[in-house]
Amino acid sequence: IKQLRMRTHLFSFEDMDQVQISQIGQQFVQSYYQTFDTNRAALVQLYRPDSQLYFEGSHILGATAIVEKLMTLTFRTIQHAITTVDSQLTVDGGLVVFVVGQLKTDEDQILGFSQTFYVKQFGNSLFVMNDLFRLSLHHQ
């Protein structure tokens, strides 16, 4: 997370082409899931008091509440495998990052998931303003 913050202080998203936007999205995703998999509590640095998480139908508001939710998930270990990352500049200078991947918790089966982040730059740091997460479950 700190590496990503240091890399962002010399540019604005508006000055980048699509290749650079995609690279920033990839870097963000790599940093986010590595932190999620090893130290979820540290994710509090990526959220702000007005950040929102929509997690499997639950709406959570604020950095502290978001990380509390993530910390109460019942698994002991988790591994994310990212399939695709699509990034797009927004009209207000933010970045939308859409992720498709798989995750494995403890000894459970591998599950697909999708997650969308709306990321904004404030000063020298990137923050997640909106975060939407869903497991890819098919009910019959």
SEDOZA-950842 format. One record per residue: chain; x, y, z of N, C-alpha, C in turn; residue number from 1. Coordinates in pm, whole numbers. Layout:
N
{rogu: A&nx: X&ny: Y&nz: Z&cax: X&cay: Y&caz: Z&cx: X&cy: Y&cz: Z&torba: NUM}
...
This chain:
140
{rogu: A&nx: 84&ny: -119&nz: 0&cax: 0&cay: 0&caz: 0&cx: 88&cy: 124&cz: 0&torba: 1}
{rogu: A&nx: 191&ny: 129&nz: 81&cax: 278&cay: 246&caz: 86&cx: 349&cy: 267&cz: -48&torba: 2}
{rogu: A&nx: 392&ny: 159&nz: -115&cax: 456&cay: 174&caz: -245&cx: 361&cy: 239&cz: -344&torba: 3}
{rogu: A&nx: 237&ny: 199&nz: -343&cax: 139&cay: 254&caz: -435&cx: 119&cy: 402&cz: -406&torba: 4}
{rogu: A&nx: 115&ny: 441&nz: -280&cax: 99&cay: 581&caz: -245&cx: 216&cy: 664&cz: -297&torba: 5}
{rogu: A&nx: 336&ny: 613&nz: -282&cax: 453&cay: 688&caz: -324&cx: 456&cy: 706&cz: -475&torba: 6}
{rogu: A&nx: 408&ny: 611&nz: -549&cax: 411&cay: 618&caz: -695&cx: 309&cy: 716&cz: -751&torba: 7}
{rogu: A&nx: 209&ny: 754&nz: -674&cax: 99&cay: 833&caz: -729&cx: 117&cy: 983&cz: -713&torba: 8}
{rogu: A&nx: 220&ny: 1030&nz: -645&cax: 228&cay: 1171&caz: -616&cx: 274&cy: 1259&cz: -731&torba: 9}
{rogu: A&nx: 319&ny: 1204&nz: -839&cax: 373&cay: 1284&caz: -948&cx: 280&cy: 1297&cz: -1068&torba: 10}
{rogu: A&nx: 157&ny: 1255&nz: -1060&cax: 69&cay: 1260&caz: -1175&cx: -76&cy: 1278&cz: -1133&torba: 11}
{rogu: A&nx: -156&ny: 1311&nz: -1231&cax: -300&cay: 1301&caz: -1212&cx: -351&cy: 1203&cz: -1316&torba: 12}
{rogu: A&nx: -461&ny: 1138&nz: -1285&cax: -515&cay: 1038&caz: -1377&cx: -546&cy: 1100&cz: -1514&torba: 13}
{rogu: A&nx: -589&ny: 1227&nz: -1514&cax: -629&cay: 1292&caz: -1639&cx: -516&cy: 1301&cz: -1740&torba: 14}
{rogu: A&nx: -391&ny: 1300&nz: -1693&cax: -275&cay: 1313&caz: -1781&cx: -229&cy: 1180&cz: -1839&torba: 15}
{rogu: A&nx: -300&ny: 1071&nz: -1812&cax: -253&cay: 938&caz: -1852&cx: -331&cy: 884&cz: -1971&torba: 16}
{rogu: A&nx: -263&ny: 798&nz: -2047&cax: -333&cay: 727&caz: -2153&cx: -388&cy: 596&cz: -2096&torba: 17}
{rogu: A&nx: -461&ny: 522&nz: -2178&cax: -527&cay: 401&caz: -2130&cx: -429&cy: 295&cz: -2080&torba: 18}
{rogu: A&nx: -312&ny: 285&nz: -2144&cax: -213&cay: 188&caz: -2099&cx: -167&cy: 222&cz: -1958&torba: 19}
{rogu: A&nx: -141&ny: 349&nz: -1930&cax: -99&cay: 390&caz: -1797&cx: -211&cy: 371&cz: -1694&torba: 20}
{rogu: A&nx: -334&ny: 401&nz: -1733&cax: -449&cay: 380&caz: -1645&cx: -459&cy: 231&cz: -1610&torba: 21}
{rogu: A&nx: -442&ny: 145&nz: -1709&cax: -447&cay: 1&caz: -1684&cx: -336&cy: -43&cz: -1590&torba: 22}
{rogu: A&nx: -218&ny: 13&nz: -1606&cax: -105&cay: -22&caz: -1519&cx: -133&cy: 20&cz: -1374&torba: 23}
{rogu: A&nx: -187&ny: 139&nz: -1355&cax: -221&cay: 184&caz: -1220&cx: -327&cy: 92&cz: -1160&torba: 24}
{rogu: A&nx: -428&ny: 55&nz: -1239&cax: -530&cay: -39&caz: -1192&cx: -469&cy: -172&cz: -1150&torba: 25}
{rogu: A&nx: -378&ny: -225&nz: -1231&cax: -311&cay: -351&caz: -1198&cx: -230&cy: -338&cz: -1070&torba: 26}
{rogu: A&nx: -157&ny: -229&nz: -1054&cax: -77&cay: -208&caz: -934&cx: -166&cy: -197&cz: -810&torba: 27}
{rogu: A&nx: -276&ny: -125&nz: -825&cax: -369&cay: -110&caz: -713&cx: -423&cy: -247&cz: -671&torba: 28}
{rogu: A&nx: -469&ny: -326&nz: -768&cax: -527&cay: -456&caz: -740&cx: -424&cy: -549&cz: -675&torba: 29}
{rogu: A&nx: -303&ny: -552&nz: -727&cax: -199&cay: -636&caz: -669&cx: -174&cy: -597&cz: -523&torba: 30}
{rogu: A&nx: -163&ny: -469&nz: -497&cax: -139&cay: -422&caz: -361&cx: -257&cy: -451&cz: -269&torba: 31}
{rogu: A&nx: -379&ny: -428&nz: -319&cax: -499&cay: -449&caz: -238&cx: -512&cy: -595&cz: -194&torba: 32}
{rogu: A&nx: -505&ny: -688&nz: -290&cax: -526&cay: -829&caz: -255&cx: -410&cy: -890&cz: -178&torba: 33}
{rogu: A&nx: -289&ny: -844&nz: -203&cax: -177&cay: -891&caz: -123&cx: -197&cy: -850&cz: 23&torba: 34}
{rogu: A&nx: -242&ny: -728&nz: 44&cax: -270&cay: -680&caz: 180&cx: -388&cy: -754&cz: 239&torba: 35}
{rogu: A&nx: -494&ny: -773&nz: 161&cax: -612&cay: -845&caz: 209&cx: -573&cy: -986&cz: 254&torba: 36}
{rogu: A&nx: -491&ny: -1052&nz: 176&cax: -454&cay: -1191&caz: 204&cx: -360&cy: -1206&cz: 323&torba: 37}
{rogu: A&nx: -285&ny: -1101&nz: 356&cax: -184&cay: -1114&caz: 461&cx: -209&cy: -1029&cz: 584&torba: 38}
{rogu: A&nx: -281&ny: -916&nz: 571&cax: -301&cay: -825&caz: 684&cx: -422&cy: -735&cz: 659&torba: 39}
{rogu: A&nx: -541&ny: -792&nz: 668&cax: -663&cay: -717&caz: 636&cx: -676&cy: -586&cz: 712&torba: 40}
{rogu: A&nx: -629&ny: -582&nz: 835&cax: -642&cay: -460&caz: 916&cx: -572&cy: -341&cz: 850&torba: 41}
{rogu: A&nx: -466&ny: -366&nz: 776&cax: -392&cay: -258&caz: 711&cx: -471&cy: -192&cz: 598&torba: 42}
{rogu: A&nx: -579&ny: -255&nz: 552&cax: -661&cay: -195&caz: 447&cx: -728&cy: -66&cz: 492&torba: 43}
{rogu: A&nx: -734&ny: -41&nz: 621&cax: -796&cay: 83&caz: 671&cx: -730&cy: 205&cz: 607&torba: 44}
{rogu: A&nx: -603&ny: 195&nz: 568&cax: -532&cay: 306&caz: 504&cx: -588&cy: 342&cz: 367&torba: 45}
{rogu: A&nx: -658&ny: 249&nz: 305&cax: -711&cay: 271&caz: 170&cx: -851&cy: 329&cz: 167&torba: 46}
{rogu: A&nx: -917&ny: 333&nz: 280&cax: -1054&cay: 382&caz: 286&cx: -1059&cy: 514&cz: 362&torba: 47}
{rogu: A&nx: -1164&ny: 591&nz: 339&cax: -1185&cay: 720&caz: 406&cx: -1313&cy: 712&cz: 490&torba: 48}
{rogu: A&nx: -1337&ny: 812&nz: 574&cax: -1459&cay: 810&caz: 655&cx: -1588&cy: 804&cz: 573&torba: 49}
{rogu: A&nx: -1585&ny: 854&nz: 449&cax: -1704&cay: 852&caz: 365&cx: -1700&cy: 742&cz: 259&torba: 50}
{rogu: A&nx: -1606&ny: 649&nz: 270&cax: -1601&cay: 535&caz: 177&cx: -1718&cy: 441&cz: 205&torba: 51}
{rogu: A&nx: -1759&ny: 369&nz: 99&cax: -1870&cay: 275&caz: 110&cx: -1829&cy: 138&cz: 56&torba: 52}
{rogu: A&nx: -1873&ny: 35&nz: 125&cax: -1855&cay: -102&caz: 81&cx: -1992&cy: -166&cz: 69&torba: 53}
{rogu: A&nx: -2017&ny: -228&nz: -45&cax: -2136&cay: -311&caz: -64&cx: -2084&cy: -453&cz: -75&torba: 54}
{rogu: A&nx: -2104&ny: -533&nz: 30&cax: -2045&cay: -665&caz: 40&cx: -2155&cy: -769&cz: 52&torba: 55}
{rogu: A&nx: -2176&ny: -845&nz: -56&cax: -2276&cay: -952&caz: -54&cx: -2411&cy: -905&cz: 0&torba: 56}
{rogu: A&nx: -2453&ny: -787&nz: -43&cax: -2584&cay: -735&caz: -4&cx: -2586&cy: -648&cz: 120&torba: 57}
{rogu: A&nx: -2474&ny: -636&nz: 188&cax: -2466&cay: -550&caz: 307&cx: -2395&cy: -420&cz: 271&torba: 58}
{rogu: A&nx: -2452&ny: -310&nz: 317&cax: -2393&cay: -178&caz: 293&cx: -2320&cy: -133&cz: 419&torba: 59}
{rogu: A&nx: -2193&ny: -98&nz: 404&cax: -2111&cay: -54&caz: 517&cx: -2052&cy: 81&cz: 481&torba: 60}
{rogu: A&nx: -2055&ny: 175&nz: 576&cax: -2007&cay: 311&caz: 553&cx: -1891&cy: 342&cz: 647&torba: 61}
{rogu: A&nx: -1782&ny: 393&nz: 591&cax: -1669&cay: 441&caz: 668&cx: -1556&cy: 342&cz: 680&torba: 62}
{rogu: A&nx: -1433&ny: 395&nz: 684&cax: -1313&cay: 311&caz: 686&cx: -1311&cy: 213&cz: 802&torba: 63}
{rogu: A&nx: -1343&ny: 261&nz: 921&cax: -1337&cay: 175&caz: 1039&cx: -1439&cy: 62&cz: 1029&torba: 64}
{rogu: A&nx: -1562&ny: 95&nz: 991&cax: -1667&cay: -7&caz: 980&cx: -1636&cy: -106&cz: 868&torba: 65}
{rogu: A&nx: -1579&ny: -59&nz: 759&cax: -1544&cay: -148&caz: 648&cx: -1440&cy: -249&cz: 693&torba: 66}
{rogu: A&nx: -1335&ny: -203&nz: 756&cax: -1230&cay: -296&caz: 799&cx: -1280&cy: -388&cz: 910&torba: 67}
{rogu: A&nx: -1366&ny: -338&nz: 996&cax: -1426&cay: -426&caz: 1097&cx: -1503&cy: -538&cz: 1030&torba: 68}
{rogu: A&nx: -1579&ny: -507&nz: 926&cax: -1652&cay: -609&caz: 851&cx: -1555&cy: -711&cz: 792&torba: 69}
{rogu: A&nx: -1449&ny: -663&nz: 728&cax: -1353&cay: -753&caz: 666&cx: -1282&cy: -839&cz: 770&torba: 70}
{rogu: A&nx: -1258&ny: -785&nz: 887&cax: -1190&cay: -860&caz: 994&cx: -1281&cy: -966&cz: 1057&torba: 71}
{rogu: A&nx: -1413&ny: -949&nz: 1048&cax: -1505&cay: -1047&caz: 1108&cx: -1540&cy: -1161&cz: 1014&torba: 72}
{rogu: A&nx: -1489&ny: -1160&nz: 891&cax: -1513&cay: -1273&caz: 802&cx: -1452&cy: -1398&cz: 866&torba: 73}
{rogu: A&nx: -1520&ny: -1510&nz: 855&cax: -1490&cay: -1626&caz: 940&cx: -1372&cy: -1713&cz: 898&torba: 74}
{rogu: A&nx: -1312&ny: -1688&nz: 785&cax: -1200&cay: -1772&caz: 743&cx: -1071&cy: -1731&cz: 816&torba: 75}
{rogu: A&nx: -979&ny: -1828&nz: 824&cax: -846&cay: -1800&caz: 882&cx: -746&cy: -1760&cz: 775&torba: 76}
{rogu: A&nx: -752&ny: -1826&nz: 660&cax: -660&cay: -1795&caz: 551&cx: -739&cy: -1771&cz: 423&torba: 77}
{rogu: A&nx: -683&ny: -1689&nz: 337&cax: -745&cay: -1662&caz: 208&cx: -637&cy: -1636&cz: 104&torba: 78}
{rogu: A&nx: -666&ny: -1678&nz: -18&cax: -578&cay: -1652&caz: -131&cx: -665&cy: -1608&cz: -248&torba: 79}
{rogu: A&nx: -629&ny: -1495&nz: -307&cax: -698&cay: -1445&caz: -426&cx: -613&cy: -1476&cz: -549&torba: 80}
{rogu: A&nx: -677&ny: -1519&nz: -656&cax: -614&cay: -1535&caz: -786&cx: -691&cy: -1448&cz: -884&torba: 81}
{rogu: A&nx: -625&ny: -1350&nz: -941&cax: -692&cay: -1252&caz: -1027&cx: -691&cy: -1302&cz: -1171&torba: 82}
{rogu: A&nx: -809&ny: -1300&nz: -1233&cax: -823&cay: -1341&caz: -1373&cx: -810&cy: -1221&cz: -1465&torba: 83}
{rogu: A&nx: -888&ny: -1116&nz: -1439&cax: -882&cay: -995&caz: -1522&cx: -897&cy: -871&cz: -1435&torba: 84}
{rogu: A&nx: -837&ny: -765&nz: -1483&cax: -851&cay: -632&caz: -1422&cx: -878&cy: -535&cz: -1535&torba: 85}
{rogu: A&nx: -990&ny: -465&nz: -1528&cax: -1024&cay: -362&caz: -1627&cx: -1033&cy: -230&cz: -1554&torba: 86}
{rogu: A&nx: -966&ny: -128&nz: -1607&cax: -963&cay: 3&caz: -1543&cx: -1008&cy: 109&cz: -1641&torba: 87}
{rogu: A&nx: -1078&ny: 210&nz: -1588&cax: -1129&cay: 315&caz: -1673&cx: -1131&cy: 446&cz: -1595&torba: 88}
{rogu: A&nx: -1087&ny: 553&nz: -1660&cax: -1092&cay: 686&caz: -1603&cx: -1237&cy: 734&cz: -1598&torba: 89}
{rogu: A&nx: -1274&ny: 801&nz: -1490&cax: -1409&cay: 855&caz: -1478&cx: -1408&cy: 1004&cz: -1517&torba: 90}
{rogu: A&nx: -1525&ny: 1059&nz: -1544&cax: -1534&cay: 1199&caz: -1587&cx: -1489&cy: 1296&cz: -1479&torba: 91}
{rogu: A&nx: -1490&ny: 1255&nz: -1353&cax: -1448&cay: 1344&caz: -1244&cx: -1304&cy: 1318&cz: -1200&torba: 92}
{rogu: A&nx: -1227&ny: 1245&nz: -1280&cax: -1086&cay: 1225&caz: -1249&cx: -1056&cy: 1108&cz: -1158&torba: 93}
{rogu: A&nx: -1153&ny: 1023&nz: -1133&cax: -1132&cay: 903&caz: -1054&cx: -1099&cy: 786&cz: -1144&torba: 94}
{rogu: A&nx: -1096&ny: 670&nz: -1084&cax: -1063&cay: 548&caz: -1156&cx: -1157&cy: 437&cz: -1113&torba: 95}
{rogu: A&nx: -1221&ny: 373&nz: -1209&cax: -1303&cay: 255&caz: -1182&cx: -1218&cy: 134&cz: -1217&torba: 96}
{rogu: A&nx: -1211&ny: 40&nz: -1123&cax: -1133&cay: -82&caz: -1143&cx: -1226&cy: -200&cz: -1120&torba: 97}
{rogu: A&nx: -1242&ny: -283&nz: -1223&cax: -1329&cay: -400&caz: -1217&cx: -1241&cy: -525&cz: -1217&torba: 98}
{rogu: A&nx: -1262&ny: -612&nz: -1118&cax: -1179&cay: -730&caz: -1099&cx: -1265&cy: -855&cz: -1107&torba: 99}
{rogu: A&nx: -1217&ny: -955&nz: -1179&cax: -1276&cay: -1088&caz: -1180&cx: -1167&cy: -1184&cz: -1137&torba: 100}
{rogu: A&nx: -1202&ny: -1275&nz: -1047&cax: -1101&cay: -1369&caz: -1001&cx: -1160&cy: -1485&cz: -925&torba: 101}
{rogu: A&nx: -1073&ny: -1555&nz: -856&cax: -1112&cay: -1667&caz: -772&cx: -1049&cy: -1648&cz: -636&torba: 102}
{rogu: A&nx: -1115&ny: -1704&nz: -536&cax: -1057&cay: -1701&caz: -402&cx: -1074&cy: -1837&cz: -336&torba: 103}
{rogu: A&nx: -982&ny: -1864&nz: -246&cax: -985&cay: -1989&caz: -170&cx: -965&cy: -1953&cz: -24&torba: 104}
{rogu: A&nx: -1058&ny: -1998&nz: 59&cax: -1049&cay: -1975&caz: 203&cx: -1032&cy: -2108&cz: 274&torba: 105}
{rogu: A&nx: -937&ny: -2110&nz: 368&cax: -911&cay: -2230&caz: 448&cx: -907&cy: -2353&cz: 358&torba: 106}
{rogu: A&nx: -988&ny: -2453&nz: 389&cax: -994&cay: -2574&caz: 308&cx: -1120&cy: -2579&cz: 221&torba: 107}
{rogu: A&nx: -1186&ny: -2466&nz: 203&cax: -1308&cay: -2460&caz: 125&cx: -1280&cy: -2469&cz: -25&torba: 108}
{rogu: A&nx: -1386&ny: -2492&nz: -101&cax: -1371&cay: -2497&caz: -246&cx: -1336&cy: -2359&cz: -302&torba: 109}
{rogu: A&nx: -1278&ny: -2357&nz: -418&cax: -1245&cay: -2232&caz: -486&cx: -1375&cy: -2170&cz: -538&torba: 110}
{rogu: A&nx: -1389&ny: -2040&nz: -515&cax: -1508&cay: -1966&caz: -558&cx: -1468&cy: -1850&cz: -648&torba: 111}
{rogu: A&nx: -1550&ny: -1823&nz: -748&cax: -1530&cay: -1705&caz: -831&cx: -1584&cy: -1581&cz: -760&torba: 112}
{rogu: A&nx: -1529&ny: -1467&nz: -794&cax: -1579&cay: -1342&caz: -737&cx: -1559&cy: -1229&cz: -837&torba: 113}
{rogu: A&nx: -1632&ny: -1122&nz: -817&cax: -1608&cay: -997&caz: -889&cx: -1611&cy: -883&cz: -788&torba: 114}
{rogu: A&nx: -1530&ny: -784&nz: -815&cax: -1521&cay: -670&caz: -726&cx: -1494&cy: -546&cz: -810&torba: 115}
{rogu: A&nx: -1563&ny: -439&nz: -775&cax: -1545&cay: -312&caz: -844&cx: -1505&cy: -206&cz: -743&torba: 116}
{rogu: A&nx: -1401&ny: -132&nz: -776&cax: -1353&cay: -23&caz: -692&cx: -1368&cy: 109&cz: -766&torba: 117}
{rogu: A&nx: -1411&ny: 211&nz: -696&cax: -1401&cay: 348&caz: -745&cx: -1293&cy: 414&cz: -660&torba: 118}
{rogu: A&nx: -1183&ny: 450&nz: -724&cax: -1064&cay: 500&caz: -655&cx: -1045&cy: 647&cz: -689&torba: 119}
{rogu: A&nx: -1016&ny: 727&nz: -587&cax: -987&cay: 870&caz: -605&cx: -851&cy: 901&cz: -546&torba: 120}
{rogu: A&nx: -786&ny: 998&nz: -607&cax: -658&cay: 1045&caz: -555&cx: -683&cy: 1168&cz: -470&torba: 121}
{rogu: A&nx: -631&ny: 1165&nz: -347&cax: -635&cay: 1279&caz: -256&cx: -492&cy: 1304&cz: -212&torba: 122}
{rogu: A&nx: -436&ny: 1417&nz: -250&cax: -297&cay: 1444&caz: -217&cx: -208&cy: 1341&cz: -284&torba: 123}
{rogu: A&nx: -124&ny: 1277&nz: -206&cax: -30&cay: 1178&caz: -258&cx: -82&cy: 1035&cz: -250&torba: 124}
{rogu: A&nx: -207&ny: 1017&nz: -217&cax: -258&cay: 882&caz: -189&cx: -381&cy: 848&cz: -272&torba: 125}
{rogu: A&nx: -398&ny: 720&nz: -296&cax: -520&cay: 667&caz: -357&cx: -611&cy: 614&cz: -247&torba: 126}
{rogu: A&nx: -739&ny: 642&nz: -259&cax: -836&cay: 592&caz: -163&cx: -951&cy: 526&cz: -236&torba: 127}
{rogu: A&nx: -1005&ny: 420&nz: -175&cax: -1123&cay: 353&caz: -228&cx: -1245&cy: 427&cz: -174&torba: 128}
{rogu: A&nx: -1320&ny: 487&nz: -265&cax: -1441&cay: 558&caz: -224&cx: -1562&cy: 464&cz: -226&torba: 129}
{rogu: A&nx: -1567&ny: 376&nz: -326&cax: -1675&cay: 279&caz: -338&cx: -1614&cy: 144&cz: -371&torba: 130}
{rogu: A&nx: -1669&ny: 40&nz: -308&cax: -1617&cay: -95&caz: -321&cx: -1738&cy: -188&cz: -324&torba: 131}
{rogu: A&nx: -1756&ny: -261&nz: -433&cax: -1867&cay: -355&caz: -446&cx: -1810&cy: -494&cz: -466&torba: 132}
{rogu: A&nx: -1853&ny: -589&nz: -382&cax: -1800&cay: -725&caz: -386&cx: -1913&cy: -826&cz: -393&torba: 133}
{rogu: A&nx: -1897&ny: -925&nz: -481&cax: -1991&cay: -1038&caz: -492&cx: -1916&cy: -1165&cz: -524&torba: 134}
{rogu: A&nx: -1955&ny: -1273&nz: -455&cax: -1913&cay: -1406&caz: -497&cx: -1992&cy: -1442&cz: -621&torba: 135}
{rogu: A&nx: -1935&ny: -1519&nz: -708&cax: -2003&cay: -1562&caz: -830&cx: -2069&cy: -1697&cz: -805&torba: 136}
{rogu: A&nx: -2180&ny: -1692&nz: -737&cax: -2256&cay: -1812&caz: -706&cx: -2377&cy: -1822&cz: -796&torba: 137}
{rogu: A&nx: -2404&ny: -1941&nz: -843&cax: -2518&cay: -1964&caz: -929&cx: -2618&cy: -2051&cz: -855&torba: 138}
{rogu: A&nx: -2734&ny: -1993&nz: -830&cax: -2840&cay: -2067&caz: -760&cx: -2935&cy: -2126&cz: -860&torba: 139}
{rogu: A&nx: -2976&ny: -2250&nz: -833&cax: -3070&cay: -2314&caz: -925&cx: -3203&cy: -2335&cz: -858&torba: 140}
